[in-house]
Amino acid sequence: MSTKETRRGLVLAQVAAGELPLTVAARQLVVSYRQAKRLYQQYKAQGRLGVRHGNVGRRSNRAVPASEQAAVVDLVRVHYGGLAARGPGQRFGPTLAAEHLWLEHGRLVPVPTLRRWMLAAGLWSRQRRARAPHVRRARRPAFGELLQLDGSFHDWFEGRGPRPCLMSLIDDATGTVLSHFGAQETTWAAAGLLRAWVEQYGVPRALYVDAKTVYVREATSQERAAGVAPHTQFGRMCAALGIEVIVARSPEAKGRIERNHGTNQDRLIKQMRLQGIASLEAANAYLVATYLPAHNARFAVAPAVAADAHLPVPRGQRLDEVFCLETVRQLGNDWVVRYQNQGLQVTPTRAAQRHAAPGRRVVVRERATGELTVLVRSPAGREHMLAWTPVAVRRGGRPFVPPPAPPPVPAPVEPAGYTRAGKPLSAAQVAARARWAQQTTTALHRRDGLRRWTEEQRIARAAAAAP
């Protein structure tokens, strides 16, 4: 019996024992008094089975005949049951079996009905394919073995200032965090944060980053043909220090730093609100002096291995020469290197002529301060600095001379005051023709101006592309 029928039996048992009036029982059963009397009569005649619905155990009037059900089940067993000897995946599912029954045997059976019949006959089961359970990745055992790097864009100042990006590094083994506010998630922002970590703790073994173009990029056709691994500027910095860059393919893969973003978006925002911080400079000073020491003391854990996995900076390398932008350029016949629309005149000293020559490829390094350095690498890998002075960049092509402006085209005007049929114009018609003449003149001037501007842009692009 159902729960409702069981409850009715208990209430009617109290009525039969004289413990409960029938009027009160009707209210408890949420039925009318007449219905309560009928239920009580059935209870006295049949006992607890008298409260059970009369259709229980009866075959539905819309049920498919047993002979047809048996015929369909036999068809499924013979044609679509599969062979157990061939392994799993041989049996047809209810949906596919219903389609074949209709297409090949002309029997239209609803899928839910066929599923019940196949379950009863043992031709189908509700078991799903077993999926490999997701196992959380364990922390790296040693401090400095793996760092996770990511940026978080958020309204950190709650409208009091700009919307910066909080760049964060978190150690996978201990949860130690180092953060810095920047305008965007750029190469300089990531490089500055990594350099601060290296100066404070040492060189980590690996970095876990997402697939942004700041960190990784696809190889070009020339690199694929030569078998050269593609590097971004940030990737080149990591390679110079021996840091492995691991790319995460999903946000869940670097969940530790994602959860750290959530913690900062709750705690850091409120604490900066109390301090009244509304600028990047003040926020970075607060991070270093107050927030990060308290955060690491609160959330950092002890590593599984006491040994520190950080490495020292490779011997002979300076961080200023590592954390910079490197661009390969060609030395011109006049010993001028073009870089970022400016000319770098290399001084052709005897030492420079010994290591470089016109047509030789040189490397231009740009530091975060904007300082530029020009150097040439020998086949053995040694670097030789080249002295240079800024010069004006010579642009090819003739100077641009704007074409003369065409004479204004007079607007067509009808004979004043008369139509073509010789009838006089009304005041409204005269005003409408004047407006039309003004609009036509304005459109012609705009067309001529657009043509002149297009020609100027074409000549400027040609001048910029000239060597």
C-alpha positions, 0 to 999 in steps of 0.5 A: 500500500502507498503512504496515503493508504497506510495513513488512512488505515491508521486513522480508521483503526482509531475510529473503529477502536472508539478513540476518534470520532468520524468527524475528526477523522474526516478532517485528518483524512482531508475528505468529506464526512460522506467519503469518510463514512464510505471509507469506514464501511469498507474498512469494517468489511475488508480490514486494512485492505479496504482502504486500498485503491480498487485498481491495484493489481488489475490489468489496464484497459489500454495495456498491449495484449500479452501475445503482442508483447511476447512477440515483440520481446522475441523479435528483440531477443532474436535480432537485437539482443546481441551475442554475449560471447562477442563482449559488451556493446552488442545489445541494442538499446531501447531507442535503437531497437524501437527504430528497427522494429518500426522500419524492419518489422512494422511494429510501432512500440513507444520507447518507454514501453519497450524499455520496460519490456526489455528490462523485464525480459533481461534484455536491457539494464539501467547500468551506465558505463563506468567512468574513471573517477576524478582524482585530485592531484596531490600537492608537489612535495617540495617548496619551489617545485611548481608555481601556478601563475595567473591574473585576475581582472576585477573591480578591486577598488570598487569604483574608487579607481581603475580596474587593474589586474592582480597578477599572482604566483602561488606555490603548489606545495605550501600555498605561499603567494606573491602578488602584484597589481598591474594595468593588464596581464602583459609580458612585463607584468608576468616578468616583473612578478616572476623576477620578484619571486626569484629575487626573494626565494630563488628559481622555481623548477616549473610554472603552471600557466594557462594558454594565453599568448603571453605565456605560449604560442603556436609555432610558425611554419618555418619553426615547424619545418626547422623543428624549433620550439616556439617561445614567447618573450616570457617563455624565453625568459623562463628558458634562460633560467631553466624553468619548465612552462606547463600549460593548463588545459582547463581552469580546474587544472590550476584550481589552487590559484583560482581559489586564491583569486576568490579569497582575494576578491573577498578579503583583499577588496574589503581590507583595501576599502577600510584603508581607503586605497584607490591607486595601483601604487598604494595597493602594491605597497599595501600588498608587500607591507601588510596583506601578503605577510598576513595572508601567507601566515594564515593560509600557507602550509608546511611542505611534505618535504623539508628540502627547498627545490628552488635553484640559484640563478645560473652562474654568469647570468644577470637578471637584467639581461634575462628579464627583458625583451629580445628582438632580432634585427638586421644591421644595415649597410649604413650600420643602422638598426631599425627598432620600434620606428627609431634608428640605432646608429651602431658605432663601427669601431674596430671591435664592432667590425670584428664581430659584426658587419652589414647584413649581420643579424643583431639582437636588440634588448629592451628593459622594463625601464625602456633602456635599449642594448644592441649586441651580436652573438658569436657562433659559440654563443658569446655576446658582444655589446655594440655601442650605438647612438640614436639617429633619425629614421630615413623614410623613402618615397616622395613627399606627399603633396595634396592634390588641388581641391576640385572646384565646387559643383553648382547645385542644379537650380530650376527656374526661380519661381516656376515649375517645368510646366511653367506654373508658379511655385508655392512657398513650401516648394521653394523652401523644399528645393532650397533644402535639397540644393544645400544637401546636395552641395554638402554631400559633394564636399564630403565625397571630395574630402573622403577621396583626399583622405583616402589618397593621403592614407595610401601614400602614408602607408607606402612611405612607411613600408619603404625601406 
